[in-house]
């Protein structure tokens, strides 16, 4: 397994639309293992999409199970995901491995019904809500060549992330 290089905004490849996965073979499974290792190596990420590492196929991984009191379906490998129903809307703060220096407020559907395939091609369907639904919608945007920056509520809703270094330099030592 390997940690892959993440494409970072403004890399123009992040705007590329991904193609459906057609071959569910050993090469796909090896890539998914590397993609998951890359997500886990990042700072607190709950999802990653194949285009973020330069592979333009419709593959995402989402795992919000580490967040307390969040309703979720566990670790999800979603191939060729498609939202078939959306309901409600809520604004929430989002960050991204491909936009490491910023977070922003984005409106997303509160509830979704999602169809996808697992890494072996088996059909899946999930009813998702709130944080898990938001994470899936965020990752699916990457498959369309979109970033959370494309969905900001307003220009004032983009925030520079504080680095640990900046936080430490503000701390007063008695």
N, C-alpha and C positions, 0 to 999 in steps of 0.2 A: 504494500500500500504506500501511497505517496500523498503529500500535501501539495496541491496544485497551486499555481500562481493565479491570483484573482485579478481580473481586469478592473481598472479603477477609472471612474469618470474623470476626464471627458473622452476616454477611449472610444472611438467611433464604432468599434465592434459591438459595444453595448446596445446599439440601436438596431442591430440585425435581428430579424424575425427568425425563429427556430422552426425546424421541420419536424414532422412526426417521426417517432421511433418506429422502425419497421422490423428490425432484427433483434430478437431477445436472446442473445447468445452470451458466451463467456466474455467476450470483449465488453459488452454492455455491463455485465455484472462486475467486472474489474473496475471499469470507470466509475460505477456507482459507489463502490468501496472507497475509491480515491476521493470522490466528491464528498462523501460523508466525513472522511478524515479531514478534509479541508474545512468543512463547516465546523467541526468540533475543535479544530486548531485555532479558529478565530475567536475574537473577544465577545463571548456571550451570544453568538448568533443562534437563532432558532430555525433558520432556513437557508437554503442555497439553491440556485438554479444552474443548470449546465452552462448556459451562455456566460455566466460570470467567470468561468474558467476557460472560455473560448471554444466550447463544444456547443454547436447550435442545433441541438435536438431538444425535444419537449420532455425534459426530465427535471423534477424538483424534489427536494427532500425538506420536510418540515417536521420538527420535533419540539413542541412546546411543553412537554411533560415535566421539564425542570422548573416551570413556573408554578408556584403554589396556588392552589384553589382555582385553577383554570380547567374548564371542561375540555377534554381533548381525546383524541384517538391514538395517542402514543406516537411512536416514531413512524413516519409515513414516507415511503418512497412512491412517488406518483409519476407515472409515465403517461404521456399524452393526456394530461388533465384537461377537463372542460367543465366550466361552471354551467349548470343547466337551469339554475334558479337562484335569484338574489332577492333579499328582502331587507328593508330598513336601511338606515344609514347612521354612522357614527364617526366622529372625528377622533383620531388618535395619533400619538407621536410615533414616528417610524425612523429607523436608521437602516443602514445597508452596508454590507461588506465592500461593495463597489463604490460607496460614497462615504468613506471612513471619517471624514472631518465634519459631517453635518447630520442633523436630524430635522424632521419637519412634520407638521400637522397635515394629515391626509384624511379625507372622507372615504370610507369604504362601506360596503354592505355589512350589516350586522350578522345576517344569516345567509348561508349558501348551501346549495346541494351540488355536490361535485361528483362527476364520473371520471374515472381514470383507469389505468392498468397498473398492476404491480410489475416488478422487474422481470417476471416470467411471462407477462402478457395476460394474466388473469384479470377479468373485469372487476372493478371496485366501485362502490358508491358510498358516499358519506354525507351526513347532515352535520354541518359545522356551524359554530356560533362564535361571535365576538372575537377574542384574541386569536384563536386558531383560524377562524375564517379570514381575519385580517392578514395573518402570516401567509396563508395560502394565496390570497389575492396578490399580495406583494410579490411573492416568488413567481406567480404566473405572469405578472407584468413583464418580467425579464424575458419570458418566452416570446413576447410581442415586441421586444426592443424598447421597453419602457422602464423608467426608474421612478421611484417615489417623487423625485423632483418634478416629474411631469404631471403630478396630481396634487401639488400643494394647494391648500385651501386659499392662500394668498401669498404674495411675496414676503410679507411680514412673518409668515409661518415657517421660515427656514432659520435654523439655529446652529451656530458653530458649536461643535462638541468640545467640551473641556477635556483636555488631555490630563493624565495623572500628573504630569510635570507642572501644568498650569494650576491644578488644584493644590499641589504641594507648595508652590511658590506663594500662594495666597494665605496659606496657613500661618498663623502667628504662633511662634514658639514662646511660651512664658518665661 
